Amino acid sequence: MPQISIFLGIIIKMYYREHNPPHFHADYAEHKAIIDIKNLELWSGYLPPRVLGLVIEWAAIHQNELMDNWGKATRQETLLPIKPLV
């Protein structure tokens, strides 16, 4: 699964040939979550509240880039890195 961003110990990844709805995976320490790109909300899993807030903030800033990468992933094209939250 390609890593598309990393910040503050949070790793953001996206699988190829994924199922809808458009989403990405966020890993932080032993916690894993799936975030819905369109609605910017936790779809499954768990992240500590502060970390989830940071991930949602980052996703809101980069929502268009995430959707572009989603399209690339469904076509099995190379995913582009997305700037971290700083």
C-alpha positions as CSV (number, residue, x, y, z in Angstrom):
1,M,0.0,0.0,0.0
2,P,1.6,3.3,-1.1
3,Q,2.4,5.8,1.6
4,I,1.3,9.2,0.4
5,S,2.1,11.4,3.4
6,I,3.7,11.2,6.9
7,F,3.5,13.8,9.6
8,L,3.7,13.9,13.4
9,G,4.1,10.1,13.5
10,I,0.9,9.6,11.4
11,I,1.3,7.6,8.2
12,I,-1.3,8.1,5.4
13,K,-1.7,5.4,2.9
14,M,-4.0,4.4,0.0
15,Y,-4.5,1.0,-1.6
16,Y,-4.8,0.3,-5.3
17,R,-8.1,-1.2,-6.5
18,E,-10.0,-0.2,-3.4
19,H,-13.7,-0.3,-2.8
20,N,-16.0,2.7,-2.5
21,P,-16.5,5.1,-0.9
22,P,-13.2,7.0,-1.6
23,H,-11.1,6.8,1.5
24,F,-7.5,6.6,2.9
25,H,-5.9,4.7,5.7
26,A,-4.2,6.5,8.7
27,D,-1.9,4.7,11.0
28,Y,-0.6,6.1,14.3
29,A,1.4,3.9,16.6
30,E,-0.8,0.8,17.1
31,H,-3.9,2.6,16.0
32,K,-5.4,2.2,12.5
33,A,-8.3,4.0,10.9
34,I,-10.1,4.5,7.6
35,I,-11.2,8.1,6.7
36,D,-13.9,8.9,4.2
37,I,-12.5,11.5,1.8
38,K,-15.8,13.1,0.7
39,N,-17.3,13.4,4.2
40,L,-14.0,13.9,6.1
41,E,-15.0,11.5,8.8
42,L,-13.9,8.3,10.5
43,W,-15.3,5.4,8.6
44,S,-13.8,2.6,10.7
45,G,-11.1,1.9,13.2
46,Y,-9.8,4.2,15.9
47,L,-7.3,7.1,16.3
48,P,-6.9,9.0,19.5
49,P,-9.1,12.1,19.4
50,R,-6.2,14.6,19.0
51,V,-4.7,12.6,16.2
52,L,-8.0,12.1,14.5
53,G,-8.5,15.9,14.6
54,L,-5.1,16.4,12.9
55,V,-5.8,13.8,10.2
56,I,-9.2,15.4,9.5
57,E,-7.6,18.9,9.4
58,W,-4.9,17.6,6.9
59,A,-7.5,15.9,4.8
60,A,-9.7,19.0,4.6
61,I,-6.6,21.0,3.3
62,H,-5.8,18.3,0.7
63,Q,-9.2,16.9,-0.1
64,N,-8.8,17.6,-3.9
65,E,-5.4,15.9,-4.0
66,L,-6.8,12.9,-2.1
67,M,-9.6,12.6,-4.6
68,D,-7.1,12.8,-7.5
69,N,-5.0,10.1,-5.9
70,W,-8.1,8.0,-5.4
71,G,-8.8,8.2,-9.1
72,K,-5.2,7.2,-9.8
73,A,-5.4,4.3,-7.4
74,T,-8.5,2.9,-9.1
75,R,-6.6,3.1,-12.4
76,Q,-3.5,1.6,-10.9
77,E,-1.4,4.7,-11.7
78,T,1.4,6.1,-9.5
79,L,0.1,8.0,-6.5
80,L,1.5,11.4,-5.8
81,P,2.9,12.4,-2.4
82,I,0.9,15.0,-0.5
83,K,2.5,17.6,1.7
84,P,2.4,16.9,5.4
85,L,0.6,18.9,8.0
86,V,3.2,21.2,9.6
